[in-house]
Amino acid sequence: MTAATEDQVQAAAPSGAPSSRPFSAFERMVAWRYLRSRRKEAFISVIAGFSFIGIMLGVGTLIIVMAVMNGFRTELISRILGMNGHIIVQPLDGPLTNYADLATKFSAVPGVTMAIPMVEGQVLAQGLGDASTGALVRGVRADDLSKMKSISEHIQSGDLVGFASGSGVAIGSRMAEQLGIRVGGTITLTSPNGDVTPMGMNPRVKAYTVSAIFEIGMSEYDATIVFMPLEEAQLYFNAEGLVQSIEIFAEHPDAVDALRKPLEEAAGRQIFISDWRDRNKTFFSALEVERNVMFMILTLIVLVAALNIISGLIMLVKDKGSDIAILRTMGATSGSVMRIFFMTGAAIGVTGTIAGVLLGVVVCLNIESIRQFFSWISGTTLFNPELYFLSQLPADMNADETVAVVIMAIALSFLATIFPAWRASRLDPVQALRYE
């Protein structure tokens, strides 16, 4: 030990006992000195630096990935539930001809915000030239479409006046782009189920004026959905006076089970009820599995960084054998030595974790700007909305998950310091000084 170190030791422990209590100023001072980079211990300091960077990147990456996956799930649920009913009611005993009365009864059930009678059908949509795409036509009442905020509040161009008059349709922005259609333009819809003739079934082809173009931010819907006035959709699909289903929007989508019995009682007839969880069960289950697997994989990054702490501390203990021996001869207990090296390793883990949290927060707050920057640098579209459904990259940090990541990283760091610190405390001062 150098003379400067001995002076600092005496100043920190004037009573002659280097450590009078656990985690005293003396122990913290020695632990801090071991963290400082010196020329003779440059290699050990490099290992400590890599451990710090590893934990920082591991924690930051884990927070970012979990936030992005949470954001995907939240955005997809909000958009799917904003476009589709939380509960779908279909008839079992005959066609839904009394759909208007049923919709009124369902809307009066506590917990139900609105009930929308709907006609659906697959068509081929054609725009300018030879441009065409598959589409799903949804026939709804004008008042119901106005109540669907995911549509009415996201009109990109045009308005719902033409739709309300029954002379226009509303289409998604990506469909309008693909077909080269603007508001006031014409979209031609072709249905395979048309008129029956002696020569067989003739497809039904009809042109409609586009009165509104909406964009909800989910590419699958923006590229495929066409909203048509209900009465016109009934005529187009040969379903005069009836609908296929009634979609019900609940005040609390997670509590739809409690609405099943009241809806059955309000219907007064045999109905089949399904909810949004049944219709999207496979999709959301896959998201949950992917999220859990990513958490396990990224945790390994933090674990590898924690193992670097072990190797760095073991080398530090070996290098500081004579210092440990002198501390023991001055009266430091084995517990004091163990705590010194424990604080040395724990400091790397704690500071790395804090830096990782800060990195994760900064990236999550600017995730879309970062995506656009790298898209600009690479000249390609990162997270193509046609593949990932969403037009923007979301990030939703969950406080509980972030705390869990912090606790996990700090716990791994603390566990990694126990063995090297224990070895330092078991070092025999006589043997260390003999071979110094």
Backbone hydrogen bonds, N-H to C=O, Kabsch-Sander energy under -0.5 kcal/mol:
donor,donor_aa,acceptor,acceptor_aa,energy
6,E,2,T,-2.0
7,D,3,A,-2.3
8,Q,4,A,-2.1
9,V,5,T,-2.4
10,Q,6,E,-2.5
11,A,7,D,-2.3
12,A,8,Q,-2.2
13,A,9,V,-1.8
16,G,13,A,-1.6
24,S,21,R,-1.0
28,R,24,S,-2.3
29,M,25,A,-2.3
30,V,26,F,-2.2
31,A,27,E,-2.3
32,W,28,R,-2.1
33,R,29,M,-1.9
34,Y,30,V,-1.9
35,L,31,A,-0.9
36,R,32,W,-1.0
41,E,38,R,-1.0
42,A,39,R,-1.2
45,S,41,E,-2.2
46,V,42,A,-2.0
47,I,43,F,-1.9
48,A,44,I,-2.3
49,G,45,S,-2.4
50,F,46,V,-2.6
51,S,47,I,-2.3
52,F,48,A,-2.3
53,I,49,G,-2.7
54,G,50,F,-2.8
55,I,51,S,-2.4
56,M,52,F,-2.5
57,L,53,I,-2.9
58,G,54,G,-2.5
59,V,55,I,-2.8
60,G,56,M,-2.6
61,T,57,L,-2.9
62,L,58,G,-2.3
63,I,59,V,-2.4
64,I,60,G,-2.5
65,V,61,T,-2.9
66,M,62,L,-2.2
67,A,63,I,-2.2
68,V,64,I,-2.6
69,M,65,V,-2.5
70,N,66,M,-2.4
71,G,67,A,-2.6
72,F,68,V,-2.6
73,R,69,M,-2.3
74,T,70,N,-2.9
75,E,71,G,-2.9
76,L,72,F,-2.8
77,I,73,R,-2.6
78,S,74,T,-2.5
79,R,75,E,-2.4
80,I,76,L,-3.0
81,L,77,I,-2.9
82,G,78,S,-1.3
83,M,79,R,-1.6
84,N,80,I,-2.6
86,H,248,I,-1.4
87,I,248,I,-2.2
88,I,274,S,-3.4
89,V,87,I,-0.5
89,V,246,I,-2.6
90,Q,88,I,-0.5
90,Q,272,F,-2.4
92,L,270,Q,-1.8
93,D,270,Q,-0.9
96,L,243,V,-0.8
97,T,95,P,-1.7
102,L,98,N,-2.2
103,A,99,Y,-2.6
104,T,100,A,-1.7
105,K,101,D,-2.3
106,F,102,L,-3.0
107,S,103,A,-2.0
108,A,104,T,-1.0
109,V,106,F,-1.3
112,V,109,V,-2.0
113,T,249,F,-2.9
114,M,249,F,-1.3
116,I,247,E,-3.3
118,M,245,S,-2.5
119,V,139,G,-1.6
121,G,137,V,-1.6
123,V,135,A,-2.5
124,L,190,T,-2.3
125,A,123,V,-0.6
125,A,133,T,-3.1
126,Q,188,T,-2.4
127,G,131,A,-2.2
128,L,179,L,-2.1
131,A,128,L,-1.6
133,T,125,A,-2.3
135,A,123,V,-2.4
136,L,224,T,-3.2
137,V,121,G,-2.8
137,V,135,A,-0.6
138,R,226,V,-3.0
139,G,119,V,-3.8
139,G,137,V,-0.5
140,V,138,R,-0.7
140,V,228,M,-2.0
145,L,141,R,-2.2
146,S,142,A,-1.9
147,K,143,D,-1.3
148,M,144,D,-1.1
149,K,147,K,-1.3
151,I,148,M,-1.8
152,S,145,L,-0.5
152,S,148,M,-2.7
153,E,149,K,-1.7
154,H,151,I,-1.7
155,I,152,S,-0.5
156,Q,154,H,-0.7
156,Q,213,I,-2.6
157,S,213,I,-1.6
159,D,211,S,-1.9
164,A,160,L,-2.4
165,S,161,V,-1.6
166,G,163,F,-1.3
167,S,162,G,-1.8
168,G,162,G,-0.9
169,V,209,T,-2.1
170,A,227,F,-2.2
171,I,212,A,-2.0
172,G,225,I,-1.0
173,S,214,F,-1.9
175,M,222,D,-2.1
176,A,172,G,-2.3
177,E,173,S,-2.1
178,Q,174,R,-2.4
179,L,175,M,-2.6
180,G,176,A,-0.9
181,I,176,A,-2.3
184,G,210,V,-3.2
185,G,182,R,-2.6
187,I,208,Y,-2.8
188,T,126,Q,-2.5
189,L,187,I,-0.5
189,L,206,K,-3.0
190,T,124,L,-2.1
191,S,204,R,-2.8
194,G,192,P,-1.2
195,D,202,N,-0.8
197,T,195,D,-0.5
197,T,200,G,-2.5
200,G,197,T,-2.5
202,N,195,D,-2.9
202,N,200,G,-0.5
204,R,191,S,-2.8
205,V,203,P,-0.6
206,K,189,L,-2.2
208,Y,187,I,-2.7
209,T,167,S,-0.7
210,V,185,G,-2.7
211,S,169,V,-2.4
211,S,209,T,-0.7
212,A,169,V,-1.3
213,I,157,S,-2.6
214,F,171,I,-2.3
215,E,154,H,-2.4
219,S,217,G,-0.6
219,S,389,F,-3.5
221,Y,218,M,-0.9
222,D,218,M,-2.5
223,A,219,S,-1.6
224,T,221,Y,-0.7
225,I,221,Y,-2.1
226,V,136,L,-2.4
227,F,170,A,-3.1
228,M,138,R,-2.6
230,L,140,V,-1.5
233,A,229,P,-2.5
234,Q,230,L,-2.4
235,L,231,E,-1.8
236,Y,232,E,-2.5
237,F,233,A,-2.4
238,N,235,L,-1.0
239,A,234,Q,-3.7
242,L,239,A,-1.7
243,V,96,L,-1.3
244,Q,118,M,-1.5
245,S,118,M,-1.5
246,I,89,V,-2.2
247,E,116,I,-2.7
248,I,87,I,-3.5
249,F,114,M,-2.9
250,A,248,I,-0.5
251,E,111,G,-3.2
255,A,252,H,-2.1
256,V,253,P,-0.9
258,A,255,A,-0.8
259,L,256,V,-1.5
260,R,256,V,-0.5
260,R,257,D,-1.0
263,L,259,L,-2.1
264,E,260,R,-2.3
265,E,261,K,-2.3
266,A,262,P,-2.2
267,A,263,L,-2.1
268,G,264,E,-1.4
272,F,90,Q,-3.4
274,S,88,I,-2.0
276,W,86,H,-2.0
278,D,275,D,-0.6
279,R,275,D,-1.6
280,N,276,W,-1.3
281,K,278,D,-0.6
284,F,280,N,-2.4
285,S,281,K,-2.1
286,A,282,T,-2.1
287,L,283,F,-1.8
288,E,284,F,-2.0
289,V,285,S,-2.4
290,E,286,A,-2.5
291,R,287,L,-2.1
292,N,288,E,-2.2
293,V,289,V,-2.4
294,M,290,E,-2.4
295,F,291,R,-1.8
296,M,292,N,-1.9
297,I,293,V,-2.5
298,L,294,M,-2.6
299,T,295,F,-1.6
300,L,296,M,-0.8
300,L,297,I,-0.9
301,I,297,I,-0.5
301,I,298,L,-0.8
302,V,298,L,-1.0
303,L,299,T,-2.1
304,V,300,L,-2.7
305,A,301,I,-2.0
306,A,302,V,-2.1
307,L,303,L,-2.0
308,N,304,V,-1.5
309,I,305,A,-1.2
310,I,306,A,-1.4
311,S,307,L,-2.1
312,G,308,N,-2.6
313,L,309,I,-2.5
314,I,310,I,-2.4
315,M,311,S,-2.0
316,L,312,G,-1.9
317,V,313,L,-2.9
318,K,314,I,-2.1
319,D,315,M,-2.2
320,K,316,L,-2.1
321,G,318,K,-1.0
324,I,320,K,-2.6
325,A,321,G,-2.1
326,I,322,S,-2.2
327,L,323,D,-2.5
328,R,324,I,-2.4
329,T,325,A,-2.1
330,M,326,I,-1.6
331,G,328,R,-1.1
332,A,327,L,-2.6
337,V,333,T,-2.0
338,M,334,S,-2.4
339,R,335,G,-2.3
340,I,336,S,-1.9
341,F,337,V,-2.0
342,F,338,M,-2.0
343,M,339,R,-2.6
344,T,340,I,-1.7
345,G,341,F,-2.2
346,A,342,F,-2.8
347,A,343,M,-2.1
348,I,344,T,-1.0
349,G,345,G,-1.8
350,V,346,A,-3.1
351,T,347,A,-2.4
352,G,348,I,-2.1
353,T,349,G,-2.2
354,I,350,V,-2.6
355,A,351,T,-2.5
356,G,352,G,-2.2
357,V,353,T,-2.4
358,L,354,I,-2.3
359,L,355,A,-2.4
360,G,356,G,-2.7
361,V,357,V,-2.7
362,V,358,L,-2.4
363,V,359,L,-2.4
364,C,360,G,-2.6
365,L,361,V,-2.2
366,N,362,V,-0.9
366,N,363,V,-0.6
367,I,364,C,-0.9
370,I,366,N,-2.4
371,R,367,I,-2.3
372,Q,368,E,-2.3
373,F,369,S,-2.2
374,F,370,I,-2.4
375,S,371,R,-2.1
376,W,372,Q,-2.2
377,I,373,F,-2.4
378,S,374,F,-2.6
379,G,375,S,-1.7
380,T,375,S,-0.7
382,L,380,T,-0.9
384,N,381,T,-0.5
387,L,384,N,-1.6
388,Y,384,N,-2.5
389,F,385,P,-1.3
390,L,388,Y,-1.5
391,S,217,G,-1.8
396,D,67,A,-2.7
397,M,395,A,-0.5
399,A,397,M,-0.5
402,T,398,N,-2.5
403,V,399,A,-2.4
404,A,400,D,-2.2
405,V,401,E,-2.4
406,V,402,T,-2.3
407,I,403,V,-2.7
408,M,404,A,-2.5
409,A,405,V,-2.6
410,I,406,V,-2.5
411,A,407,I,-2.6
412,L,408,M,-2.4
413,S,409,A,-2.1
414,F,410,I,-2.7
415,L,411,A,-2.6
416,A,412,L,-2.1
417,T,413,S,-0.9
417,T,414,F,-0.7
418,I,414,F,-0.8
418,I,415,L,-0.7
419,F,415,L,-0.6
421,A,417,T,-2.2
422,W,418,I,-2.5
423,R,419,F,-2.3
424,A,420,P,-2.1
425,S,421,A,-2.0
426,R,422,W,-1.3
427,L,424,A,-1.1
432,A,428,D,-2.3
433,L,429,P,-2.3
434,R,430,V,-1.9
435,Y,431,Q,-1.7
436,E,433,L,-0.6
